[in-house]
Each structure stands twice: as structure tokens, then as C-alpha cells.
């Protein structure tokens, strides 16, 4: 599949997941999980499909998202939208076997 199509799918998935998580927080007023926990539990199969990696484990996706969030916070690039940065990071690291917390 074309890389730009995969990137677009991942970006839409991240945007949709962020919106859903924010709606959950807004309506519930609290959450027992953070964005990464929500994403991993609610959208693992969507990420497996978008990344073309059916063996992607929840712990791998969570680790990847946490590293991306940490890196994004450290660079605070105003020129790059959050979802575009996250898409790029996730796409580049999707097939890595490294798991860090």
C-alpha cells in the first residue's frame, strides 16, 4: 500500500481516537485511563490494520505512543500538528521490536 495512504489512515485514526477520548473525558468528567490506555484498548485492531501489522501487541502500541508523546512534548514543534507528528513517529517505528516505557 502506498506510504501516503498508510500515513493518512494512521493520522485519521489518531485524530478520531483523540476526539473520542476527549469526549469521554468531557462527558464522564473523569477517566481511569490516559489517552494511550484508551487508544490501545479501544483501537488496537484499527492500528493493526492501518500499520499492516496483524501481530502488533497492545504493549508495543502503548510503548510506541508513549515514546512519541514524550518526544513530541520535548520538541514542542508548533509547525507540526500533533497528529502529523504522531503519524510520522508511529509509522517509522511500527515494525521495530523495541518496547520501552
Secondary structure, DSSP 8 states (H G I E B T S, - for coil): --HHHHHHHHHHHHHHHHHHHHHHHHHHS--SS-HHHHHHHHHHHHHHHHTT-TT--HHHHHHHHHHHHHHHHHH--SSS-HHHHHHHHHHHHTT------
